[in-house]
Amino acid sequence: MRLVSWAIFFGAMILIFALPVDAQVGGPRFEISFPAAAHAEAITGRAFVMITRDASREPRLQVGDWADSAPFFGVDVDSLKAGEPAVIDAGTLGYPLRSLKDLPAGDYYVQGLMQIYTDFHRADGHVLWMHMDQWEGQHFTRSPGNLISEVQRIHLDPAAGYSVKLSLAKVIPPIVVPPDTAWVKRVKIQSKLMGAFWGRPIYFGATVLLPKGYDEHPGVSYPVVYLQGHFSLAAPFGFQTEPSEESDFQRIARENRGTETGYEFYQAWNSEHFPRMVVVTFQHPTPYFDDSYAINSANDGPAGDAVMTELIPYVEEHFRIIREPWARLLTGGSTGGWESLSLMVHHPDFFGGTWTFFPDQIDFRRYGLLNIYEDENAFFVTKEHTEQNLVYANHEWFQPERPFERAPDGQPERSFRDVSQLELVLASHGRSGQQVGVFDATFGPVGDDGYPRGLWDKTTGKIDREVALYYRDHGYDLSNYVATHWSEIGKQLNGKLYLGVGEMDHGSFNLAVGLLQDFLKTSENPHYEGTFVFGRPLKGHGWHPMTQAELIRMMGKFLAEHSPGGALTASQY
């Protein structure tokens, strides 16, 4: 008996010391479940826990794609039934902390959330699980139908170990669409093209700002400005008929952008001798992002065709818009900047001109500071650049991280590695709903599993050269597209390109804009250099060369000069 007891004792010791440290002390652990009263059916999706010291807002509203995100952790769930726990522990990847073990001991506010996926039986034969947008613009922390827990204040000490149970008993309520007014109207249509591709109903929409006198002059039709940008149900250009208070932070940020308040824009819009036109913003979310980029893609389907052949015709049929190319103008910033330029260069016979501001990467030789055609790794420099006559030192012992974003003074804020980690925590299979994921979905090929094939490995940074060339060869590198198609589209683009960007853009988007400018300086038949404005000093992402009212006045002058036979004057409509 003594020998058996010692054998059991030593066997137990071996097992104990063989266990991970977290298992010995219990380790940090969250169990996330939901009651049947909140959601009766099993859920396929992703479970999250959010952790913060800030009590001013719910923890779920403090996470996301900005640099100072509160720590959060996520794990996929497959057919999870009511009452069954999804477990997040020390082995679960988080952002910005990699593990719950890295969380300092202290008192925190915690909240659980369940992102619910829907099965899509796509026309290409793939069955995917994605989040169906609920007209919130793919913001998972406030998407109607997703489940959340009550916020708990709790002491967490990873060294001591803990196990916290969070019950997701609350359902995020539906989005409340703002009511129409005399100035602002909203439409929503079911896209037959997108629905056929995704195997489920997909909806696109538009918010329409009407000019002064629209109702009083029923026989008058107007030029239109298609304002591109992220999903929003707000009025174009922030239009509002009453002044509202703004914090010092909001005021400074707006003044740094160079724009006026929404009420100041209304005052100009409603004034005498101000150009009269219709302004339209689009809503076209997809299962991958809050915006389709208004272009066809292998992963997202015929989104460009849906915008061009379904949404725009619907708007132009239901509002008094001059349905001629010279009367259709484009503008937008960031994502909307890319879209406005893309729509212009891919449809030069349909639109009359674009005012494109701080666009996403329009030349992939400058995907920020990354050259996707030459660089081997997204996370750090591995070899010299030759394409752009740039030479970097070869690093034998030290490899500096490549920054993804910077502040206007040049201070790096997040690296390519940071952003990749963020997107891995938000979702698997490229379903993050963030910038890298949407580029892969919009510009890249379909992977073997039906989800997008990534431009780089999100854990190692290694670039997939075939994907890079796919980006270019399918017309998504807009600068390359213009250069290689100039003989076909140059005459139609002549006089129609205006681009503005800050020289300290947060994503270094100014570098890609500069490469397009370099080509246009050498363009022939016709020679057209476009109009390029680079803001300096310390002009970052969001900077405009003029206020929104000044932009409309500039467009009004442009229309007066380009209307057939000079039929319009800048103050006539």
N, C-alpha and C positions, 0 to 999 in steps of 0.2 A: 504493500500500500504506500509506503514512504517513497519508493522509487516511482510509482505512478504519479504521486502528488508532485514530486519535483519535476517530472517530465511535463506534467500539465502546466506547472508554474513557468518553466523555461520556455515552453511552447507559446504560452500567453505573452511572455515578454518579447519574444521574437516577433509575434504578430503586432504588438503595440508599437515597437520601434520601427517596424516596416511600414506602418501607416503614415500618411502625410501628417505634418504638424497640425493642419487645420482639423483633420479627423480626430487627432488626439484630444484637442481642446474643444471640439464641437464646431469651430470655425464660424465665420460669418455666413448667414443663410437667411434668405427670404423665401417664403412660400406664398405664392400668389394664386388665388382661386376666385371663382365667381359663383354666386347662388343662382339657382334655376329661375328665381323671380326676376333676375336682371337679364338673363339670356338663357332660354330654354334649350337651345340646340348646342351641340358640341362646336367648339371654335378651333379653326385653323388660323393662325396669325402670329403675333409676337407679343410677349409679356415684358413689361418694363417695371423697374423701380427707380424712382427719382429721389434724390437726397440733397437737402440744402439746409443752410443755417438761416436763410432769409425767410422771415414769416410774412413778408408783405404780399406775396403772391403764392398761389398753389405751386408746389414743386414742379408739376408737369408744365407749367408756363415759364419755367426758368431753364429749360433745356432746349437744345437746338443747334443751329449751325453757326452761332456767333462764338467768338473766342473765349468768352467767360461763362460758358455753359456750366450749370450745376452738374455734379456727377450723376450719371445714370447708367443703367445696365439693362441689357435685353437678351431674350432667348426665344427662339421659335417654339411654337406649340403646334401639335398636329392632332386634330380631332379631340381636343381637351374637353372633357365633360364637366358639367357643373359639380362643384365640390372637390374636384381633383386639383392638386397643386402643381403649378409650374415653379420650378426651383431655380433660384438665382443664388449662386454661392461664390466662393473665392476663385473658382475656375472659370467664371463667366466674364467675358471681356466687357469692359466699361469705357466710358469717355467722360472727362479727360483722364480720370484715373483708370488704369488698366484693370485693377482688381479691387474687390471690397477690402482686401488686406491692406491696401494703400490708404484707406480712409483713416484719418487721425481719430483717436478716441474723443468722444464729445457728445453733446446733445444736438440732435438734428430733427428736422421735419421730413417725413418720408411719405411717399404716395405711390401706389401701384396703378398701372394702366395696361389695358389690353387693346392692341391694334387688331381689328378683325379683318381677315382677308375673305375674298370672294373667289370662287373658281370661275375661270374664263376658258371656254373651249374655243380657241382661236382658229381663224380660217386656215392658218398654215399647219394645222394638225396638232399643235402643242396645247396642252392643258396646263394653265398657270394659276397659281394662287397669288392674288394681288389685292391691294386695298382699293375698293370702289369709292371714288370721290363722292362726297355727299354735298357738293356745292360749297365746300369750305376751302377748296384749293389745295388739297392734299396736305393739310396740316394735321398730323396724326394726334397731336395733343388736344385738339379741339374738334375733331371730326365727329359728327353726329353718329350715334350708335356705338362708338367705342366705349369701353367700360373703365371706370376709375374708382378708386377707393377714397374713403375719407382720409384727410391728412392727419398723421399721427406725429406727436412729439415724443421722441424716444432717445435714450442714451445708447450709443453704439460704441463698442470697444472690440475691434477685430482680434486683439490679443487674447481677450477673455472668452471670445466666442459668443454668439447669440443666434437665436432663431426667431424671426419675426413673421407673423402671419398677417397678410393683407387680403381683405375681402373686397372684391370689386363689385359693390352693390349698387353703384350709381351709373346711369347711362347718360352720356353727353347728349343734350337736347338738339333738335333740328336747328339749322341756320335760319335766322329771320332775315328775309330779303327786304331791303329798304323799299318803302312804297314809292311809286312813280310820283313825279311832280310835274308842274307845267314846263320845267326846264329839262328834266332827266327822265328818260324812259328805259325800260329793261325788257329784253326778249330772251327766250330760251327755246331752243329747238332740239329735236332728236336727230342726230346725224345717222342717216342710213348707211353711209360709207363706213363710218367707224364702228357702228353696231354690227355690221356684217363681218368686219374683221375680228372684233373682240368676242362676238357671240353673245353679247348682252347689250341692252340699250346704253348708248353713250350720248351725253348731252353737251352741246355748245351753246353759247349765249353772247349777248352784247349789251353794253350800257351806252346809251345814246344821249349826248348833250345837244340840245336844240339851240339855234341862234335866236337872238332878239327879233321879235316880229314874225316868228314861224307861223303861229296860228292866225295872225292878222293878215297874212299874205298867202292864202291857200294856193295861188297860182304860181308861186315862185319855187324853183328848185335850187339847191345849194351845192357848192363843192363840199367834199368830205375829207376829213383828216382821220386816218386810221392810226390810232395811238396804241402801240404795242407795249406789253408789259406783263408782269406776273398777274395771276388771278386776283381779281378784286371786284367787289360789287359797288365800290365807291364811284362817285361821279368823276368823269375825266378831269385831269389836271387838279384834282382836289376841290373842284368847284363847290362852293357853299354860299348861300344867300345871306347868312348871318355870320358876324365875327365870332370867333371862339378863342378861348384862352390857350396859350401854348407855354410850356415850361421854358426856362432859360436854355435847357439842353436842346429842346425842339427848335427854338428860335435860332440858336447858333448853328445847328446842323443845317437848317433850311438856308440860312444866309451863306454858309459855306458852299452850298449847292448852287447858290445864285438865283433861287426862285422866290416868288412871292407867296403870300398866304392864299388859301383857297378863296377867302372873301375878297382879297385884293384882285384876284383874277376875275371873280364875278363882277366887280365894279368895272373893270375894263371891258369884259364881255358884254355888259349891259349898257355901255356908253354909246354915245352917238359917234358916227363915222368910224366904228370899229368893224373890221372885216366880218361878214356874216357867212358862217359855214357850219356844218354839222361835224361833231367830233364823236368818234366811236371807239370804245375799248372792247376787246374781245375777252370772253371766258371760254377757254378750250382746254380744260384739264384732261389728263390721261391717267391710266393706272400707274404711270411712272413718275409723274411730276404735276405741278400746278399749271403747266403750260406745255403745249405740244411743240413749240417752236415753229408752228405753222408750216411744217414741211413733212413730206412723206418719209417714212423710215421702215426698216425691216421689223423692228421691235414694236413700234407704236402704231404702225399702219398708215392709212392714207389721210393723215391729219391735214397735210397741205391741200389736198384735193377737197377735203371737207370744208376748209376755210374758204377756198377760192370758188367752189361750185355749189356750196350749200349755204354757208353763213353769210358771206358778203352779198350774194344775190337776194337772200331773204331780207337783209337790212335795207338794201337799195330798193326793194319792191315795197317795203312798208313805210319808208320815209322818203321825203321828196329830195332825192339826191341826184345830181347830174351824173348820169351813167356814162361818162366819157373818161378816157385815160388822163387827159390833162387836168381833170377836176378831182382826181383821186391822189391825195398826198399821204405820205407815211412819216411817222416819227416814233421814237421810243428810246428807252435807255436800258443799259445792261442786257438782260435777256431780251427785252423789247428792242434794244438797239440792234442786236444780232438779227432779230426777226425782221425789223424794218429794212435793213440792208439786204437780207436774204430775199424777202418778197420783191424788192426792187430789182435785184440782179437776175432772179429766176423768172420774173414776170415783167420785163421792161416795157412790154407793149400794153400793159394793163394799168400801171401806175405812172403818175406824172413827175414824181420826185420824192426823195427821202431826206429827212433831217435826222440823222442817226447820232445818238449820244452814248458815250462810254460803253460800246458794245462788248458782249462776251467775245471770246477769242475768235477773230475773223480770219486769222492766219495761223495755222497750227505749227508753223516754225516758231511761233511764240504763243504756246499754250501757257500763258504767264511767262515764267522763266524756263519753260521746258520746250525743247524742240522734239516733237514726237517722231520725226522722221530720222533723226540722228542720234539722239540720246538713248542710252541703253537702260537707264533706270530713272524713275520719276522722283525718287527720294533724294538723290544726291548726284553730283556731277561725276561721271566716270571717264570721260574722254574730251578731247578738244572739239570745239565747234569749228566747222569749216565753211558751211553753207553761207553764214552771215559774216564771215571774216572776223569772227570772235575767237579769241584764244584764252582758255582758262588754264590755270596751272594744273598739272597732273599731281594728284595727291596720293602718295604712297602710304602714309601713316594716318592721315586725317581726311575724312570725307564730310565736308560741310553740308548740312541739311539744305535742301532747296525750299525757299519760302513759297507758300501758296498765296498768302495775303500779307499786306503791309499797311501800316498807318501812313497818312499823308507826309509825315516827316521821315519816312523810310524805315521806321522800326518794324521788324518782322513780327507778325501776329500769330500766324499758324503756318505749319509746314505741309508739304504734300503728304508726309507720313501722318501728321495729325488728322488731316481731312480724311485720309483713307481709314484711319481708326474710327473716326466718327461715323463714317458710312457703314462700316462693318457692324457697329453697335446698333445702328438704326435698323438694319435689315440685312438678311442674307440675299444672295442671288441678284444683287444690283437693284434692290427694291427700296433703297434709302430715301428716295424722293429729294435728294440733294444734288449739288452741281455735278460731281463726278459721275454719279449714277445716271443722271439724266443725259449727260453727254454720251455715255456708253449706250443708253437706250435709244437716243435720237440719231446718233452719228455712226454707231457701230453695227456689226452683224449679229445675228441670232446665234447663241451658243448651242451646243448639242442638247442641253437640258431645256431649251426653249427660252431661257432668260438671256439677257444681253451678255455678249462676250466682252470682257473688260479690256480697256486699253492697257492697263497695267495690273499686276498682281497686287492686291491691297495689303498683303502682309510683307512682301519683299520689295515691291516697287518695280520689278522687272517689266519692261515694256514689251507688248506683243506687237511685233513689227507688222504682221498681216493686218491687224486691226487698225494700226496707224495709217496704212496705205488705203484701207477701206474708207476711213474718214475722208481722205483726199479724193479718191477716185469716184466717190458717189456725190460729189458736189457740195460737201459740207464745209470744206475749207474755202471760204468765200473769196479770199484774195486770190487763191489759185484758180478758182472757177472764173473769176473776172479775167485773169491773165490768159487763161487757155481758151476762153470763149470770146475774147475781145473783138475778133473779126466779125462775129455774129451779133453781139449785143452792144458794141461800143457806140454806134451811132444812136441807138435808143437810150443809152445812159448819158449821153453828152448833155451837160448842163443840169443834171438831176441828182448829183451826189453832194451832200453836205455832211461832214463828220466832225464832231467835237468830243474831246476827251481830256481829262486832266493828266498832266505829266507824272503825277504821283498816284495814279489809279491804284486801288488796293490790290487788284489782280494783275497789275502791270499790263492791262489791256491796251494801253497806249502804244506798246511796242508792236503789237499786231497791226494796229491802225497805221503806224508808221510804215510798215512793210507794204500795205496797200497803196499808201501815198507814193512810195518809191516806184512801184510799177506804173502808176498813172503818170508820173513825171516822164516816163519813157514811152508812153503809149503813142501809137501811130494809127492813122486812118480810122477814127479821128484821133488827133492829139487832144486829150482832155485831162486836166490835172485834178479836177474836182476841187472842192473847198474843204480845207482841213484847218481846224482850230485846236491848238494844244494849250490847255490852261496851265499857267505857272505863276508864282511858285506855290507849292503845298496844295495843289488842287487835286483832290482825290476822287474816288468813285462817287458818282452822282452829280459831279460838277456840270453845270450848263453854261454855255457862253452868253446866254440871254435869259430873261425871265420868260415865263410861259406866254404872257400877253405879248411880249416883243416877238416871240416865235410866231404867233398867229399873225401879227402885223407883217412880218417878213414873208410868211406864206401868202398873205393877201396881196402883197406887191408882186410876188412870183406869179400868182394866178392872173393878176391883171396883165402881166407881160406875156403870158402863155395862152390865154384864152383865145379861141379862134376869132381873128379879126378884131382883137382888142375889145370883145363884147363886154368884159367886166372891168370895173375899176376897183381899186382897193377899198373904196368906201361905198360902193354901189349896192352891195348885197348883204 
